[in-house]
Amino acid sequence: MVYVKLEGDWTDGDGVTHSAGDSVDVDAATLAVLQAEGIVSEGSGGGKDGTDWAGPTGTDWAGPTGTTP
């Protein structure tokens, strides 16, 4: 599965409508269709700036710190 940000509205195979700007998980075949239809950027994983988009960014990190308490 690949997490992409939509650049256009899209209705998935279950009939759920997703709006431009939404982020969704899709399989590789669906990603290819979305790219062909221009709903996500070609080769960008849906990133607005033409780079791979791996999800929200920021400095808050709730995961492991790499240190042992």
PDB file of N, CA, C and O in Angstrom:
ATOM      1  N   MET A   1       0.837  -1.179   0.000  1.00  0.00           N
ATOM      2  CA  MET A   1       0.000   0.000   0.000  1.00  0.00           C
ATOM      3  C   MET A   1       0.886   1.248   0.000  1.00  0.00           C
ATOM      4  O   MET A   1       1.982   1.269   0.559  1.00  0.00           O
ATOM      5  N   VAL A   2       0.367   2.267  -0.641  1.00  0.00           N
ATOM      6  CA  VAL A   2       1.069   3.536  -0.750  1.00  0.00           C
ATOM      7  C   VAL A   2       0.133   4.634  -0.267  1.00  0.00           C
ATOM      8  O   VAL A   2      -1.041   4.664  -0.638  1.00  0.00           O
ATOM      9  N   TYR A   3       0.647   5.523   0.550  1.00  0.00           N
ATOM     10  CA  TYR A   3      -0.131   6.642   1.079  1.00  0.00           C
ATOM     11  C   TYR A   3       0.075   7.826   0.146  1.00  0.00           C
ATOM     12  O   TYR A   3       1.194   8.318   0.008  1.00  0.00           O
ATOM     13  N   VAL A   4      -1.002   8.290  -0.500  1.00  0.00           N
ATOM     14  CA  VAL A   4      -0.884   9.389  -1.450  1.00  0.00           C
ATOM     15  C   VAL A   4      -1.843  10.520  -1.116  1.00  0.00           C
ATOM     16  O   VAL A   4      -2.864  10.315  -0.460  1.00  0.00           O
ATOM     17  N   LYS A   5      -1.503  11.699  -1.572  1.00  0.00           N
ATOM     18  CA  LYS A   5      -2.366  12.862  -1.413  1.00  0.00           C
ATOM     19  C   LYS A   5      -3.014  13.149  -2.765  1.00  0.00           C
ATOM     20  O   LYS A   5      -2.329  13.303  -3.777  1.00  0.00           O
ATOM     21  N   LEU A   6      -4.329  13.216  -2.765  1.00  0.00           N
ATOM     22  CA  LEU A   6      -5.073  13.399  -4.005  1.00  0.00           C
ATOM     23  C   LEU A   6      -5.023  14.845  -4.483  1.00  0.00           C
ATOM     24  O   LEU A   6      -5.120  15.778  -3.686  1.00  0.00           O
ATOM     25  N   GLU A   7      -4.873  15.017  -5.778  1.00  0.00           N
ATOM     26  CA  GLU A   7      -4.904  16.352  -6.384  1.00  0.00           C
ATOM     27  C   GLU A   7      -6.255  16.622  -7.025  1.00  0.00           C
ATOM     28  O   GLU A   7      -6.516  17.732  -7.489  1.00  0.00           O
ATOM     29  N   GLY A   8      -7.108  15.616  -7.052  1.00  0.00           N
ATOM     30  CA  GLY A   8      -8.445  15.755  -7.598  1.00  0.00           C
ATOM     31  C   GLY A   8      -9.395  14.853  -6.847  1.00  0.00           C
ATOM     32  O   GLY A   8      -8.960  13.960  -6.119  1.00  0.00           O
ATOM     33  N   ASP A   9     -10.691  15.072  -7.013  1.00  0.00           N
ATOM     34  CA  ASP A   9     -11.697  14.223  -6.363  1.00  0.00           C
ATOM     35  C   ASP A   9     -11.632  12.819  -6.959  1.00  0.00           C
ATOM     36  O   ASP A   9     -11.330  12.651  -8.140  1.00  0.00           O
ATOM     37  N   TRP A  10     -11.918  11.817  -6.135  1.00  0.00           N
ATOM     38  CA  TRP A  10     -11.842  10.426  -6.569  1.00  0.00           C
ATOM     39  C   TRP A  10     -12.828   9.597  -5.763  1.00  0.00           C
ATOM     40  O   TRP A  10     -12.949   9.771  -4.551  1.00  0.00           O
ATOM     41  N   THR A  11     -13.533   8.693  -6.436  1.00  0.00           N
ATOM     42  CA  THR A  11     -14.419   7.749  -5.773  1.00  0.00           C
ATOM     43  C   THR A  11     -13.779   6.373  -5.855  1.00  0.00           C
ATOM     44  O   THR A  11     -13.518   5.865  -6.946  1.00  0.00           O
ATOM     45  N   ASP A  12     -13.526   5.768  -4.690  1.00  0.00           N
ATOM     46  CA  ASP A  12     -12.843   4.473  -4.661  1.00  0.00           C
ATOM     47  C   ASP A  12     -13.787   3.339  -5.055  1.00  0.00           C
ATOM     48  O   ASP A  12     -14.969   3.567  -5.310  1.00  0.00           O
ATOM     49  N   GLY A  13     -13.265   2.137  -5.101  1.00  0.00           N
ATOM     50  CA  GLY A  13     -14.022   0.957  -5.510  1.00  0.00           C
ATOM     51  C   GLY A  13     -15.180   0.613  -4.595  1.00  0.00           C
ATOM     52  O   GLY A  13     -16.081  -0.124  -4.995  1.00  0.00           O
ATOM     53  N   ASP A  14     -15.176   1.130  -3.374  1.00  0.00           N
ATOM     54  CA  ASP A  14     -16.269   0.892  -2.423  1.00  0.00           C
ATOM     55  C   ASP A  14     -17.332   1.981  -2.509  1.00  0.00           C
ATOM     56  O   ASP A  14     -18.304   1.963  -1.753  1.00  0.00           O
ATOM     57  N   GLY A  15     -17.150   2.931  -3.431  1.00  0.00           N
ATOM     58  CA  GLY A  15     -18.121   4.014  -3.587  1.00  0.00           C
ATOM     59  C   GLY A  15     -17.920   5.189  -2.654  1.00  0.00           C
ATOM     60  O   GLY A  15     -18.767   6.079  -2.579  1.00  0.00           O
ATOM     61  N   VAL A  16     -16.798   5.198  -1.938  1.00  0.00           N
ATOM     62  CA  VAL A  16     -16.496   6.304  -1.019  1.00  0.00           C
ATOM     63  C   VAL A  16     -15.812   7.418  -1.805  1.00  0.00           C
ATOM     64  O   VAL A  16     -14.812   7.183  -2.483  1.00  0.00           O
ATOM     65  N   THR A  17     -16.351   8.628  -1.712  1.00  0.00           N
ATOM     66  CA  THR A  17     -15.784   9.773  -2.416  1.00  0.00           C
ATOM     67  C   THR A  17     -14.736  10.452  -1.545  1.00  0.00           C
ATOM     68  O   THR A  17     -14.971  10.734  -0.370  1.00  0.00           O
ATOM     69  N   HIS A  18     -13.580  10.709  -2.141  1.00  0.00           N
ATOM     70  CA  HIS A  18     -12.479  11.406  -1.477  1.00  0.00           C
ATOM     71  C   HIS A  18     -12.246  12.709  -2.224  1.00  0.00           C
ATOM     72  O   HIS A  18     -12.248  12.727  -3.455  1.00  0.00           O
ATOM     73  N   SER A  19     -12.047  13.785  -1.500  1.00  0.00           N
ATOM     74  CA  SER A  19     -11.861  15.108  -2.097  1.00  0.00           C
ATOM     75  C   SER A  19     -10.395  15.396  -2.372  1.00  0.00           C
ATOM     76  O   SER A  19      -9.509  14.801  -1.759  1.00  0.00           O
ATOM     77  N   ALA A  20     -10.149  16.308  -3.294  1.00  0.00           N
ATOM     78  CA  ALA A  20      -8.789  16.776  -3.547  1.00  0.00           C
ATOM     79  C   ALA A  20      -8.200  17.243  -2.229  1.00  0.00           C
ATOM     80  O   ALA A  20      -8.861  17.939  -1.458  1.00  0.00           O
ATOM     81  N   GLY A  21      -6.961  16.861  -1.971  1.00  0.00           N
ATOM     82  CA  GLY A  21      -6.291  17.218  -0.725  1.00  0.00           C
ATOM     83  C   GLY A  21      -6.339  16.115   0.310  1.00  0.00           C
ATOM     84  O   GLY A  21      -5.550  16.116   1.255  1.00  0.00           O
ATOM     85  N   ASP A  22      -7.277  15.150   0.140  1.00  0.00           N
ATOM     86  CA  ASP A  22      -7.342  14.015   1.057  1.00  0.00           C
ATOM     87  C   ASP A  22      -6.138  13.105   0.845  1.00  0.00           C
ATOM     88  O   ASP A  22      -5.577  13.053  -0.250  1.00  0.00           O
ATOM     89  N   SER A  23      -5.749  12.400   1.876  1.00  0.00           N
ATOM     90  CA  SER A  23      -4.693  11.404   1.790  1.00  0.00           C
ATOM     91  C   SER A  23      -5.327  10.032   1.948  1.00  0.00           C
ATOM     92  O   SER A  23      -6.156   9.818   2.832  1.00  0.00           O
ATOM     93  N   VAL A  24      -4.930   9.103   1.082  1.00  0.00           N
ATOM     94  CA  VAL A  24      -5.522   7.769   1.087  1.00  0.00           C
ATOM     95  C   VAL A  24      -4.441   6.718   0.877  1.00  0.00           C
ATOM     96  O   VAL A  24      -3.399   6.995   0.284  1.00  0.00           O
ATOM     97  N   ASP A  25      -4.697   5.511   1.366  1.00  0.00           N
ATOM     98  CA  ASP A  25      -3.847   4.357   1.099  1.00  0.00           C
ATOM     99  C   ASP A  25      -4.393   3.642  -0.119  1.00  0.00           C
ATOM    100  O   ASP A  25      -5.579   3.316  -0.170  1.00  0.00           O
ATOM    101  N   VAL A  26      -3.536   3.394  -1.102  1.00  0.00           N
ATOM    102  CA  VAL A  26      -3.944   2.665  -2.302  1.00  0.00           C
ATOM    103  C   VAL A  26      -2.892   1.625  -2.641  1.00  0.00           C
ATOM    104  O   VAL A  26      -1.729   1.748  -2.255  1.00  0.00           O
ATOM    105  N   ASP A  27      -3.318   0.595  -3.370  1.00  0.00           N
ATOM    106  CA  ASP A  27      -2.352  -0.406  -3.826  1.00  0.00           C
ATOM    107  C   ASP A  27      -1.675   0.108  -5.097  1.00  0.00           C
ATOM    108  O   ASP A  27      -2.059   1.145  -5.637  1.00  0.00           O
ATOM    109  N   ALA A  28      -0.672  -0.620  -5.565  1.00  0.00           N
ATOM    110  CA  ALA A  28       0.122  -0.175  -6.706  1.00  0.00           C
ATOM    111  C   ALA A  28      -0.716  -0.050  -7.971  1.00  0.00           C
ATOM    112  O   ALA A  28      -0.515   0.880  -8.752  1.00  0.00           O
ATOM    113  N   ALA A  29      -1.649  -0.967  -8.184  1.00  0.00           N
ATOM    114  CA  ALA A  29      -2.486  -0.918  -9.387  1.00  0.00           C
ATOM    115  C   ALA A  29      -3.386   0.314  -9.367  1.00  0.00           C
ATOM    116  O   ALA A  29      -3.543   0.988 -10.386  1.00  0.00           O
ATOM    117  N   THR A  30      -3.976   0.607  -8.212  1.00  0.00           N
ATOM    118  CA  THR A  30      -4.836   1.785  -8.093  1.00  0.00           C
ATOM    119  C   THR A  30      -4.015   3.054  -8.265  1.00  0.00           C
ATOM    120  O   THR A  30      -4.471   4.009  -8.895  1.00  0.00           O
ATOM    121  N   LEU A  31      -2.809   3.072  -7.711  1.00  0.00           N
ATOM    122  CA  LEU A  31      -1.930   4.232  -7.869  1.00  0.00           C
ATOM    123  C   LEU A  31      -1.667   4.494  -9.345  1.00  0.00           C
ATOM    124  O   LEU A  31      -1.697   5.643  -9.784  1.00  0.00           O
ATOM    125  N   ALA A  32      -1.411   3.447 -10.109  1.00  0.00           N
ATOM    126  CA  ALA A  32      -1.153   3.609 -11.542  1.00  0.00           C
ATOM    127  C   ALA A  32      -2.354   4.226 -12.250  1.00  0.00           C
ATOM    128  O   ALA A  32      -2.188   5.087 -13.114  1.00  0.00           O
ATOM    129  N   VAL A  33      -3.558   3.794 -11.892  1.00  0.00           N
ATOM    130  CA  VAL A  33      -4.777   4.342 -12.486  1.00  0.00           C
ATOM    131  C   VAL A  33      -4.928   5.809 -12.106  1.00  0.00           C
ATOM    132  O   VAL A  33      -5.236   6.644 -12.956  1.00  0.00           O
ATOM    133  N   LEU A  34      -4.714   6.124 -10.836  1.00  0.00           N
ATOM    134  CA  LEU A  34      -4.840   7.510 -10.372  1.00  0.00           C
ATOM    135  C   LEU A  34      -3.822   8.419 -11.058  1.00  0.00           C
ATOM    136  O   LEU A  34      -4.131   9.562 -11.396  1.00  0.00           O
ATOM    137  N   GLN A  35      -2.617   7.912 -11.259  1.00  0.00           N
ATOM    138  CA  GLN A  35      -1.603   8.699 -11.960  1.00  0.00           C
ATOM    139  C   GLN A  35      -2.014   8.927 -13.412  1.00  0.00           C
ATOM    140  O   GLN A  35      -1.881  10.034 -13.934  1.00  0.00           O
ATOM    141  N   ALA A  36      -2.513   7.877 -14.062  1.00  0.00           N
ATOM    142  CA  ALA A  36      -2.930   7.993 -15.466  1.00  0.00           C
ATOM    143  C   ALA A  36      -4.073   8.985 -15.630  1.00  0.00           C
ATOM    144  O   ALA A  36      -4.167   9.668 -16.650  1.00  0.00           O
ATOM    145  N   GLU A  37      -4.944   9.066 -14.624  1.00  0.00           N
ATOM    146  CA  GLU A  37      -6.088   9.977 -14.671  1.00  0.00           C
ATOM    147  C   GLU A  37      -5.747  11.379 -14.165  1.00  0.00           C
ATOM    148  O   GLU A  37      -6.596  12.270 -14.194  1.00  0.00           O
ATOM    149  N   GLY A  38      -4.502  11.582 -13.698  1.00  0.00           N
ATOM    150  CA  GLY A  38      -4.076  12.889 -13.213  1.00  0.00           C
ATOM    151  C   GLY A  38      -4.591  13.236 -11.834  1.00  0.00           C
ATOM    152  O   GLY A  38      -4.582  14.403 -11.441  1.00  0.00           O
ATOM    153  N   ILE A  39      -5.043  12.230 -11.090  1.00  0.00           N
ATOM    154  CA  ILE A  39      -5.591  12.479  -9.752  1.00  0.00           C
ATOM    155  C   ILE A  39      -4.471  12.579  -8.716  1.00  0.00           C
ATOM    156  O   ILE A  39      -4.642  13.215  -7.676  1.00  0.00           O
ATOM    157  N   VAL A  40      -3.327  11.952  -8.998  1.00  0.00           N
ATOM    158  CA  VAL A  40      -2.112  12.156  -8.212  1.00  0.00           C
ATOM    159  C   VAL A  40      -0.989  12.460  -9.200  1.00  0.00           C
ATOM    160  O   VAL A  40      -1.074  12.079 -10.368  1.00  0.00           O
ATOM    161  N   SER A  41       0.051  13.135  -8.748  1.00  0.00           N
ATOM    162  CA  SER A  41       1.165  13.495  -9.624  1.00  0.00           C
ATOM    163  C   SER A  41       1.919  12.262 -10.078  1.00  0.00           C
ATOM    164  O   SER A  41       2.150  11.339  -9.297  1.00  0.00           O
ATOM    165  N   GLU A  42       2.292  12.253 -11.315  1.00  0.00           N
ATOM    166  CA  GLU A  42       3.078  11.155 -11.880  1.00  0.00           C
ATOM    167  C   GLU A  42       4.415  11.064 -11.162  1.00  0.00           C
ATOM    168  O   GLU A  42       5.183  12.025 -11.148  1.00  0.00           O
ATOM    169  N   GLY A  43       4.690   9.917 -10.571  1.00  0.00           N
ATOM    170  CA  GLY A  43       5.979   9.666  -9.947  1.00  0.00           C
ATOM    171  C   GLY A  43       6.222  10.406  -8.654  1.00  0.00           C
ATOM    172  O   GLY A  43       7.332  10.373  -8.123  1.00  0.00           O
ATOM    173  N   SER A  44       5.200  11.078  -8.134  1.00  0.00           N
ATOM    174  CA  SER A  44       5.456  11.880  -6.939  1.00  0.00           C
ATOM    175  C   SER A  44       4.880  11.257  -5.681  1.00  0.00           C
ATOM    176  O   SER A  44       5.123  11.759  -4.584  1.00  0.00           O
ATOM    177  N   GLY A  45       4.124  10.178  -5.810  1.00  0.00           N
ATOM    178  CA  GLY A  45       3.459   9.649  -4.643  1.00  0.00           C
ATOM    179  C   GLY A  45       2.427  10.632  -4.122  1.00  0.00           C
ATOM    180  O   GLY A  45       2.009  10.546  -2.967  1.00  0.00           O
ATOM    181  N   GLY A  46       2.022  11.548  -4.955  1.00  0.00           N
ATOM    182  CA  GLY A  46       0.985  12.493  -4.575  1.00  0.00           C
ATOM    183  C   GLY A  46       1.471  13.772  -3.939  1.00  0.00           C
ATOM    184  O   GLY A  46       0.660  14.603  -3.531  1.00  0.00           O
ATOM    185  N   GLY A  47       2.785  13.953  -3.844  1.00  0.00           N
ATOM    186  CA  GLY A  47       3.300  15.153  -3.204  1.00  0.00           C
ATOM    187  C   GLY A  47       2.986  16.414  -3.980  1.00  0.00           C
ATOM    188  O   GLY A  47       3.103  16.434  -5.206  1.00  0.00           O
ATOM    189  N   LYS A  48       2.592  17.457  -3.290  1.00  0.00           N
ATOM    190  CA  LYS A  48       2.252  18.720  -3.944  1.00  0.00           C
ATOM    191  C   LYS A  48       3.449  19.357  -4.636  1.00  0.00           C
ATOM    192  O   LYS A  48       3.295  20.006  -5.671  1.00  0.00           O
ATOM    193  N   ASP A  49       4.637  19.175  -4.074  1.00  0.00           N
ATOM    194  CA  ASP A  49       5.803  19.869  -4.611  1.00  0.00           C
ATOM    195  C   ASP A  49       6.620  18.997  -5.557  1.00  0.00           C
ATOM    196  O   ASP A  49       7.751  19.351  -5.892  1.00  0.00           O
ATOM    197  N   GLY A  50       6.066  17.852  -6.001  1.00  0.00           N
ATOM    198  CA  GLY A  50       6.766  16.989  -6.939  1.00  0.00           C
ATOM    199  C   GLY A  50       7.733  16.032  -6.276  1.00  0.00           C
ATOM    200  O   GLY A  50       8.482  15.344  -6.971  1.00  0.00           O
ATOM    201  N   THR A  51       7.744  15.965  -4.955  1.00  0.00           N
ATOM    202  CA  THR A  51       8.590  15.020  -4.241  1.00  0.00           C
ATOM    203  C   THR A  51       7.721  13.939  -3.635  1.00  0.00           C
ATOM    204  O   THR A  51       6.502  14.089  -3.550  1.00  0.00           O
ATOM    205  N   ASP A  52       8.345  12.849  -3.215  1.00  0.00           N
ATOM    206  CA  ASP A  52       7.585  11.807  -2.533  1.00  0.00           C
ATOM    207  C   ASP A  52       6.983  12.392  -1.280  1.00  0.00           C
ATOM    208  O   ASP A  52       7.650  13.113  -0.538  1.00  0.00           O
ATOM    209  N   TRP A  53       5.728  12.084  -1.043  1.00  0.00           N
ATOM    210  CA  TRP A  53       5.039  12.600   0.122  1.00  0.00           C
ATOM    211  C   TRP A  53       4.830  11.462   1.096  1.00  0.00           C
ATOM    212  O   TRP A  53       4.110  10.511   0.794  1.00  0.00           O
ATOM    213  N   ALA A  54       5.441  11.545   2.244  1.00  0.00           N
ATOM    214  CA  ALA A  54       5.393  10.462   3.207  1.00  0.00           C
ATOM    215  C   ALA A  54       4.468  10.764   4.364  1.00  0.00           C
ATOM    216  O   ALA A  54       4.540  10.105   5.402  1.00  0.00           O
ATOM    217  N   GLY A  55       3.614  11.734   4.207  1.00  0.00           N
ATOM    218  CA  GLY A  55       2.673  12.056   5.268  1.00  0.00           C
ATOM    219  C   GLY A  55       2.961  13.421   5.863  1.00  0.00           C
ATOM    220  O   GLY A  55       3.846  14.144   5.405  1.00  0.00           O
ATOM    221  N   PRO A  56       2.206  13.757   6.882  1.00  0.00           N
ATOM    222  CA  PRO A  56       2.372  15.065   7.510  1.00  0.00           C
ATOM    223  C   PRO A  56       3.778  15.264   8.051  1.00  0.00           C
ATOM    224  O   PRO A  56       4.442  14.309   8.455  1.00  0.00           O
ATOM    225  N   THR A  57       4.218  16.496   8.055  1.00  0.00           N
ATOM    226  CA  THR A  57       5.551  16.794   8.584  1.00  0.00           C
ATOM    227  C   THR A  57       5.427  17.667   9.815  1.00  0.00           C
ATOM    228  O   THR A  57       4.370  18.239  10.078  1.00  0.00           O
ATOM    229  N   GLY A  58       6.474  17.765  10.543  1.00  0.00           N
ATOM    230  CA  GLY A  58       6.490  18.588  11.741  1.00  0.00           C
ATOM    231  C   GLY A  58       7.610  18.129  12.649  1.00  0.00           C
ATOM    232  O   GLY A  58       8.364  17.217  12.307  1.00  0.00           O
ATOM    233  N   THR A  59       7.718  18.752  13.791  1.00  0.00           N
ATOM    234  CA  THR A  59       8.813  18.431  14.693  1.00  0.00           C
ATOM    235  C   THR A  59       8.369  17.567  15.861  1.00  0.00           C
ATOM    236  O   THR A  59       9.210  17.034  16.584  1.00  0.00           O
ATOM    237  N   ASP A  60       7.071  17.419  16.060  1.00  0.00           N
ATOM    238  CA  ASP A  60       6.605  16.585  17.167  1.00  0.00           C
ATOM    239  C   ASP A  60       6.806  15.117  16.819  1.00  0.00           C
ATOM    240  O   ASP A  60       6.420  14.670  15.740  1.00  0.00           O
ATOM    241  N   TRP A  61       7.398  14.387  17.718  1.00  0.00           N
ATOM    242  CA  TRP A  61       7.656  12.964  17.498  1.00  0.00           C
ATOM    243  C   TRP A  61       7.183  12.202  18.716  1.00  0.00           C
ATOM    244  O   TRP A  61       7.667  12.411  19.828  1.00  0.00           O
ATOM    245  N   ALA A  62       6.233  11.319  18.490  1.00  0.00           N
ATOM    246  CA  ALA A  62       5.666  10.564  19.601  1.00  0.00           C
ATOM    247  C   ALA A  62       6.233   9.161  19.677  1.00  0.00           C
ATOM    248  O   ALA A  62       5.806   8.362  20.510  1.00  0.00           O
ATOM    249  N   GLY A  63       7.193   8.853  18.812  1.00  0.00           N
ATOM    250  CA  GLY A  63       7.751   7.511  18.768  1.00  0.00           C
ATOM    251  C   GLY A  63       8.941   7.345  19.695  1.00  0.00           C
ATOM    252  O   GLY A  63       9.227   8.206  20.528  1.00  0.00           O
ATOM    253  N   PRO A  64       9.631   6.217  19.535  1.00  0.00           N
ATOM    254  CA  PRO A  64      10.795   5.944  20.392  1.00  0.00           C
ATOM    255  C   PRO A  64      11.866   7.002  20.259  1.00  0.00           C
ATOM    256  O   PRO A  64      12.039   7.596  19.195  1.00  0.00           O
ATOM    257  N   THR A  65      12.583   7.235  21.339  1.00  0.00           N
ATOM    258  CA  THR A  65      13.629   8.246  21.338  1.00  0.00           C
ATOM    259  C   THR A  65      15.005   7.651  21.112  1.00  0.00           C
ATOM    260  O   THR A  65      15.966   8.384  20.874  1.00  0.00           O
ATOM    261  N   GLY A  66      15.112   6.346  21.181  1.00  0.00           N
ATOM    262  CA  GLY A  66      16.409   5.726  21.010  1.00  0.00           C
ATOM    263  C   GLY A  66      17.219   5.676  22.283  1.00  0.00           C
ATOM    264  O   GLY A  66      18.362   5.218  22.277  1.00  0.00           O
ATOM    265  N   THR A  67      16.639   6.145  23.380  1.00  0.00           N
ATOM    266  CA  THR A  67      17.337   6.097  24.658  1.00  0.00           C
ATOM    267  C   THR A  67      16.562   5.171  25.608  1.00  0.00           C
ATOM    268  O   THR A  67      15.343   5.032  25.509  1.00  0.00           O
ATOM    269  N   THR A  68      17.276   4.568  26.495  1.00  0.00           N
ATOM    270  CA  THR A  68      16.640   3.697  27.485  1.00  0.00           C
ATOM    271  C   THR A  68      16.424   4.488  28.759  1.00  0.00           C
ATOM    272  O   THR A  68      17.361   5.083  29.291  1.00  0.00           O
ATOM    273  N   PRO A  69      15.175   4.500  29.259  1.00  0.00           N
ATOM    274  CA  PRO A  69      14.909   5.273  30.481  1.00  0.00           C
ATOM    275  C   PRO A  69      15.642   4.730  31.674  1.00  0.00           C
ATOM    276  O   PRO A  69      15.520   5.272  32.772  1.00  0.00           O
TER     277      PRO A  69
END
